[in-house]
Amino acid sequence: MPTPLGAHNPRVQAARALLTKKGRAEQGRFSFEGSTLLGEAVDAGLPIAEIYATDQAYEATAVLRDLEAAGTEIYVVDARTIARLSDVETPTGLVAVAPIRLAPLETVFARPGVVLILAGLTDPGNAGTLLRSAQAFGATAVLFGTGSVDPYLPKVARSAMGALFRLPVATASPSQAAAALEGWRMTGLDASGEPIGSLEWGQREALVVGAERAGLGPWAPLCTRLAAIPMPGAAESLNAAAAGSIALYEAAGRRSV
């Protein structure tokens, strides 16, 4: 049976701290919410440390009983408390906590493929969408460059729709990543580059996507070529999520294996 907790229980306070980057860093854990994401996490084999749920959510979510039977701690809290653990206007009634899993750089670049590098991308919705696209188009890992949004921010996890649980994710600065990138070709998305449809993609490719306005930033000197997405229409530019998704699709379709 689940354990009831009050709003001022230390466990609840610790879970609430996971809404902040500092809290996640100190605890080495992150939180995400909703039965859909929980199902994705379980399917991906992500270990669930604990779950907070309202009575209604507990009764309506069958996977909670399976997790409980396997030893996961389930805590029942009231709606007001679950709202304090949520970062959305209309909470789902279920918040899960899991360990942060950041991959070492040597793991990210250990095998051939396409690695997506986010260069100072601060918008969590764009970052989450690109994680989802990276999974869809067969990228082997995603590297969040220094200055990018925290990959374990709740909104990133929501936007990624489970991709955060399945793809190796790392964080690094350009200088930290430089040695690991030896033997890899780096392609930066930039309006001044070659039309992306004309490029060939080999076995070890890193695709660098920057913010729409800020561009590639300190990652630019590491790029061995630039790729542009031709736009015959009147739009001045695409946001990072749209541009990066198109580039991932091109890389997947033209990569030689």
C-alpha positions as CSV (number, residue, x, y, z in Angstrom):
1,M,0.0,0.0,0.0
2,P,1.2,3.6,-0.7
3,T,2.5,5.7,2.2
4,P,0.5,8.9,2.9
5,L,2.7,12.1,3.3
6,G,1.9,15.6,4.5
7,A,2.9,18.7,2.7
8,H,5.8,19.5,5.1
9,N,7.3,16.0,5.1
10,P,11.1,16.3,4.3
11,R,10.7,13.9,1.4
12,V,8.2,16.3,-0.2
13,Q,10.5,19.2,0.4
14,A,13.4,17.3,-1.3
15,A,11.2,16.4,-4.2
16,R,10.1,20.0,-4.6
17,A,13.8,21.1,-4.7
18,L,14.1,19.0,-7.9
19,L,12.3,21.8,-9.8
20,T,15.5,23.8,-9.5
21,K,18.9,23.1,-11.2
22,K,20.6,23.4,-7.8
23,G,18.3,20.8,-6.2
24,R,18.9,18.4,-9.1
25,A,22.6,18.8,-9.0
26,E,22.8,18.3,-5.2
27,Q,20.6,15.2,-5.2
28,G,21.6,13.7,-8.6
29,R,17.9,13.2,-9.3
30,F,15.2,14.8,-11.4
31,S,11.4,14.8,-11.5
32,F,8.9,14.4,-14.3
33,E,5.2,14.0,-14.3
34,G,2.3,12.2,-15.8
35,S,1.4,8.6,-16.5
36,T,2.4,8.9,-20.2
37,L,6.0,9.9,-19.3
38,L,6.1,7.3,-16.5
39,G,5.2,4.6,-19.0
40,E,7.9,5.8,-21.4
41,A,10.4,5.7,-18.5
42,V,9.5,2.2,-17.4
43,D,9.6,1.0,-21.0
44,A,13.1,2.5,-21.4
45,G,14.4,0.8,-18.3
46,L,14.9,4.0,-16.3
47,P,15.0,3.1,-12.6
48,I,12.2,5.0,-10.7
49,A,13.3,6.1,-7.2
50,E,9.9,7.2,-5.9
51,I,6.5,8.4,-7.0
52,Y,4.1,11.0,-5.5
53,A,0.5,10.7,-6.5
54,T,-2.9,11.9,-5.5
55,D,-5.5,9.2,-4.5
56,Q,-7.2,9.7,-7.8
57,A,-4.0,9.3,-9.8
58,Y,-3.0,6.2,-7.8
59,E,-6.3,4.5,-8.5
60,A,-6.3,5.4,-12.2
61,T,-2.7,4.4,-13.0
62,A,-2.2,0.7,-13.2
63,V,1.6,0.9,-13.7
64,L,1.9,2.2,-10.2
65,R,0.8,-1.1,-8.7
66,D,3.4,-2.9,-10.8
67,L,6.1,-0.5,-9.7
68,E,4.9,-0.8,-6.1
69,A,5.1,-4.6,-6.2
70,A,8.6,-4.3,-7.6
71,G,9.7,-2.2,-4.6
72,T,9.3,1.4,-5.8
73,E,8.2,3.7,-3.0
74,I,4.8,5.3,-3.7
75,Y,3.6,8.3,-1.7
76,V,0.1,9.6,-1.6
77,V,-0.3,13.3,-1.2
78,D,-3.2,15.8,-1.6
79,A,-3.8,17.9,-4.7
80,R,-2.3,21.0,-3.1
81,T,0.9,19.2,-2.3
82,I,1.2,17.6,-5.8
83,A,0.8,21.1,-7.2
84,R,3.9,22.2,-5.3
85,L,5.9,19.4,-7.0
86,S,4.7,20.4,-10.4
87,D,5.8,23.1,-12.8
88,V,2.6,23.2,-14.9
89,E,-0.6,25.1,-14.4
90,T,-2.8,22.0,-14.4
91,P,-0.9,19.2,-12.6
92,T,-1.5,15.6,-13.7
93,G,-1.6,14.3,-10.1
94,L,1.5,12.1,-10.5
95,V,5.2,13.1,-10.1
96,A,8.0,10.6,-10.5
97,V,11.6,10.9,-9.3
98,A,14.5,9.2,-11.0
99,P,18.3,9.4,-11.1
100,I,20.1,11.7,-13.5
101,R,22.1,9.7,-16.0
102,L,24.7,11.8,-17.8
103,A,26.9,9.8,-20.2
104,P,30.7,10.2,-20.2
105,L,32.0,11.9,-23.3
106,E,34.0,8.8,-24.3
107,T,30.7,6.9,-24.3
108,V,29.0,9.5,-26.5
109,F,31.7,9.3,-29.1
110,A,32.6,5.6,-28.7
111,R,30.7,4.3,-31.7
112,P,29.9,5.5,-35.2
113,G,26.7,7.5,-35.9
114,V,25.3,11.0,-35.7
115,V,25.7,12.9,-32.5
116,L,23.6,16.0,-32.0
117,I,25.3,18.9,-30.2
118,L,23.2,21.8,-28.8
119,A,25.3,24.9,-28.9
120,G,24.0,27.3,-26.2
121,L,20.3,26.3,-26.8
122,T,18.4,27.8,-23.9
123,D,14.8,27.2,-24.9
124,P,13.6,24.0,-23.2
125,G,10.8,23.3,-25.7
126,N,13.3,23.4,-28.6
127,A,15.8,21.3,-26.7
128,G,13.1,18.7,-25.9
129,T,11.8,18.6,-29.5
130,L,15.4,18.1,-30.8
131,L,15.9,15.2,-28.4
132,R,12.7,13.7,-29.8
133,S,13.9,14.2,-33.4
134,A,17.3,12.8,-32.6
135,Q,15.7,9.6,-31.4
136,A,13.3,9.5,-34.4
137,F,16.1,9.9,-37.0
138,G,18.6,7.6,-35.4
139,A,21.1,9.9,-33.7
140,T,23.3,7.9,-31.3
141,A,23.6,10.6,-28.6
142,V,22.9,14.3,-27.7
143,L,25.5,16.6,-26.2
144,F,24.2,19.7,-24.4
145,G,26.9,22.3,-24.8
146,T,27.8,24.8,-22.0
147,G,25.2,27.5,-21.8
148,S,22.4,25.3,-23.0
149,V,19.4,24.5,-21.0
150,D,19.6,21.8,-18.3
151,P,18.6,18.5,-20.1
152,Y,16.8,17.4,-16.9
153,L,14.6,20.5,-16.6
154,P,11.0,19.2,-16.4
155,K,9.9,21.0,-19.5
156,V,12.7,19.4,-21.5
157,A,11.6,16.0,-20.3
158,R,8.0,16.7,-21.3
159,S,8.9,18.0,-24.7
160,A,11.2,15.1,-25.4
161,M,8.4,12.6,-24.9
162,G,10.6,9.8,-23.6
163,A,13.7,10.4,-25.8
164,L,15.5,11.8,-22.7
165,F,15.2,8.3,-21.2
166,R,16.4,6.4,-24.2
167,L,19.3,8.4,-25.7
168,P,22.7,8.9,-24.1
169,V,22.9,12.5,-23.0
170,A,26.0,14.4,-22.0
171,T,27.1,18.0,-21.1
172,A,30.4,19.6,-22.0
173,S,32.1,22.8,-23.2
174,P,33.8,22.9,-26.6
175,S,37.2,22.6,-24.9
176,Q,36.1,19.6,-22.9
177,A,34.6,17.9,-26.0
178,A,37.5,18.7,-28.4
179,A,39.6,15.6,-27.6
180,A,36.7,13.2,-27.8
181,L,35.7,14.7,-31.2
182,E,38.9,13.6,-32.8
183,G,38.1,11.6,-35.9
184,W,34.6,13.1,-36.1
185,R,33.4,15.6,-38.7
186,M,31.5,18.5,-37.3
187,T,28.8,20.2,-39.3
188,G,27.3,23.4,-38.0
189,L,24.0,24.7,-39.1
190,D,24.4,28.2,-40.4
191,A,22.7,30.3,-43.1
192,S,26.1,30.9,-44.8
193,G,26.8,27.2,-45.3
194,E,26.4,24.8,-48.2
195,P,22.9,23.6,-49.1
196,I,22.3,20.7,-46.7
197,G,20.8,18.5,-49.5
198,S,24.1,18.6,-51.3
199,L,26.2,17.2,-48.5
200,E,27.2,13.6,-47.8
201,W,27.3,12.2,-44.3
202,G,29.8,9.7,-43.2
203,Q,30.1,7.3,-40.3
204,R,31.2,9.7,-37.5
205,E,29.2,13.0,-37.8
206,A,28.5,15.6,-35.2
207,L,25.7,18.0,-36.0
208,V,25.9,21.3,-34.2
209,V,22.7,23.3,-33.7
210,G,22.7,26.7,-32.1
211,A,20.0,29.1,-31.0
212,E,18.1,30.9,-33.8
213,R,19.7,34.3,-33.1
214,A,22.9,33.5,-31.3
215,G,24.2,30.9,-33.8
216,L,27.0,28.4,-33.1
217,G,28.9,30.6,-30.6
218,P,32.1,29.0,-29.3
219,W,31.4,25.8,-31.1
220,A,31.9,27.5,-34.5
221,P,35.7,27.1,-34.6
222,L,35.4,23.3,-34.1
223,C,33.1,23.0,-37.1
224,T,34.8,21.6,-40.2
225,R,31.9,22.6,-42.5
226,L,28.7,24.6,-42.4
227,A,25.3,23.5,-43.7
228,A,22.4,25.8,-44.6
229,I,18.7,24.9,-45.1
230,P,17.5,26.6,-48.3
231,M,14.2,28.4,-47.8
232,P,12.4,29.5,-51.0
233,G,9.7,31.1,-49.0
234,A,9.6,34.5,-47.3
235,A,10.6,33.3,-43.8
236,E,13.8,34.9,-42.5
237,S,14.8,31.9,-40.5
238,L,13.7,28.7,-38.7
239,N,13.8,28.1,-35.0
240,A,16.3,25.7,-33.7
241,A,13.9,22.8,-33.3
242,A,12.7,23.0,-36.9
243,A,16.1,23.5,-38.4
244,G,17.8,20.8,-36.4
245,S,15.0,18.3,-37.1
246,I,15.4,18.9,-40.9
247,A,19.1,18.5,-40.6
248,L,18.8,15.3,-38.6
249,Y,16.5,13.9,-41.3
250,E,18.9,14.8,-44.0
251,A,21.8,13.3,-42.1
252,A,19.9,10.1,-41.6
253,G,18.9,9.8,-45.2
254,R,22.3,10.5,-46.7
255,R,24.6,8.9,-44.3
256,S,26.9,6.2,-45.7
257,V,27.1,3.1,-43.6
